[in-house]
Amino acid sequence: MAELEIDDTTRDTLQDLAADAGLSVPDYLAKVAEEKKRERALDAGAAIFRRVTGDPATVAAFDAEFGGPTSAPHGARQAA
């Protein structure tokens, strides 16, 4: 892989962050890249979840297949 050129401030920041994590800069950047990939996957999954659960026809089909949510009993206790 080709070397990256970055300004001194960014380099120093990355070195400090890596040192705080007990990692080399390349290992720290690899860890950050993996975390960002996970975040992107979670964001995509959340968007799909919201789209699917926001569609009444999809929710009705799910409820028909698997049963809808049970209603919680209404008692005297309320959340504080």
C-alpha positions in Angstrom: 0.0 0.0 0.0 1.3 3.5 -0.8 2.3 5.8 2.0 -0.3 8.4 3.0 0.7 12.0 3.4 -1.0 13.8 6.2 -0.4 17.1 8.0 1.7 17.2 11.2 -1.3 18.0 13.4 -3.3 15.0 12.1 -0.3 12.8 12.5 0.4 13.9 16.0 -3.3 13.4 16.9 -3.3 9.9 15.4 -0.1 9.0 17.3 -1.6 10.3 20.6 -4.9 8.4 20.0 -3.0 5.2 19.1 -0.7 5.5 22.1 -3.7 6.0 24.4 -5.2 2.8 23.0 -1.9 1.0 23.4 -1.6 0.4 19.7 0.6 1.3 16.8 -0.8 3.9 14.4 -1.5 1.2 11.7 -3.2 -1.0 14.2 -5.2 1.9 15.5 -6.3 2.9 12.1 -7.3 -0.7 11.3 -9.4 -0.8 14.5 -11.1 2.5 13.6 -11.8 1.2 10.1 -13.5 -2.0 11.5 -15.5 0.1 13.9 -16.7 2.4 11.1 -17.6 -0.6 8.9 -19.7 -2.0 11.9 -21.3 1.4 12.3 -22.2 1.6 8.6 -23.7 -1.9 8.7 -25.8 -1.0 11.9 -27.0 2.2 10.2 -28.0 0.3 7.1 -29.8 -2.3 9.2 -31.6 0.3 11.3 -32.8 2.1 8.2 -34.1 -1.2 6.8 -35.8 -2.0 10.1 -37.5 1.4 10.2 -38.7 1.1 6.6 -40.1 -2.4 7.2 -41.7 -1.7 10.6 -43.1 1.6 9.2 -45.0 -0.2 6.5 -48.5 -1.2 8.0 -48.8 -4.0 5.4 -45.5 -5.6 6.5 -46.4 -5.3 10.1 -49.9 -6.9 9.5 -48.3 -9.7 7.5 -45.8 -10.3 10.3 -48.5 -10.3 13.0 -50.6 -12.7 10.9 -47.7 -15.1 10.5 -46.2 -14.9 14.0 -48.8 -13.2 16.2 -49.0 -9.6 17.2 -47.6 -8.2 20.5 -49.5 -9.1 23.6 -50.9 -6.1 25.5 -49.4 -5.3 28.8 -51.7 -5.5 31.7 -52.8 -2.1 33.0 -52.3 -1.8 36.7 -51.9 0.9 39.3 -48.2 1.0 38.9 -46.7 3.6 36.5 -43.2 4.4 35.5 -41.6 7.0 37.7 
